[in-house]
Amino acid sequence: MIAKRVQDAIERSSWIRKMFEDGARLKGELGAENVFDFSLGNPNLPPPDKFYEVLANIATERIPGIHGYMPNAGFPHVRKAVAGRVAREQKSPVTADNILMTVGAGGGLNAVFRTLLEAGDEILVPAPFFVEYVFYADNHYAVLKTAPTTPEFDLDLDALEREINPKTRIVLINTPNNPTGRVYDIDTLSALGELLTKKSKEYGHIIYLVSDEPYRAIAYDVEVPPVFPTYTASIICYSFSKDLSMAGERIGYIAINPAFEGRDLLAGAMTLSIRVLGFVNAPAIAQRLVAELMDETVDVDYYRANRDLLYDGLIAAGYECRKPEGAFYLFPKSPIEDDVAFCRELQKENILAVPGSGFRGPGHFRLAYCCSHDTVKRSLPGFKRAIERVTG
Ligand code: PLP
């Protein structure tokens, strides 16, 4: 009745459904306030005040055509505003021509994949990673391959080099990372750029670097380094879902490296992909909204406080965990090998966590701390009891 690939996808993602069902059941039984839900990367903070002001203004404007179709790449003034910010961040002369407005990072990645991949081409991703990539690759009949990261979740360039082969078309990185919170430093990115230059030459075709960066604005103590100066055939997918807490409004962009010779061809082709994938264009109101919010973010210090509280609490309880530099995730080691079994132990304490296996990072679990300080504080005794139970 339905396509086999979709049937397979449903089966492969059944663990996510089960997790939601278990969480919803627990909340129904105990009341939502008594469940410590660290399972979802759905920001708890409200958007900045200016979001509401700009939105209210947009709602009153009666300019002909502003709710109609527009160029598939987005409103020209919005692309220009985004380009200004990306140019500063990337220390590159990015212009509006290098920017395409998208339906979130998810929509952006699909447009990139649709544009670059032939059936059977490979996307190489350092693991662990955001598991939706598997489905996005499959949408375009591409194959997702993985290479392990170091024990500190940094890029392992030797491991990546071993996996790159003539079918590799895209190396996909995500910094700050979901699920590990790792931010790759400039030396690592430069070394990756050198590797991709070497391999592109060796195979006689371009291997693109796609950097998925929805958490760029959520970083602690470090600046997220630019990727454009490190490799010319590079593309960024960004989203305002997290930095402005507007995931439901579905707005992001693709930025193409202005130093890449094929940038205009790529921009034209991606514009077509946005159209024929059925997005047509990114939502009009959301585009005009973010154009006025280029200097705004949610209160990142709120997430920093959660990170510190949760990290310190876990370490004090005996967990092993790397302190992340960005995003709003912790990826501690499971105290027992079976991370799924350990998440069940946490559930007995009304704590919802996601097994690392779901991100191809077995032996760990992911905690999304985009929740209230109170949730973090009140969860800590449960984390302590759970580790004590399993380590005897
Ligand atoms: N990439 C990563 C690493 C994410 O964590 C997410 C969302 O959680 C996305 C992409 C998709 O973001 P968007 O809501 O912009 O489609």
Residues whose N, C-alpha, C, O or C-beta is under 5 A from the ligand:
A	BS01	PLP	G41 V103 G104 A105 G106 G107 F130 N174 N178 D212 P214 S239 S241 A247 G252
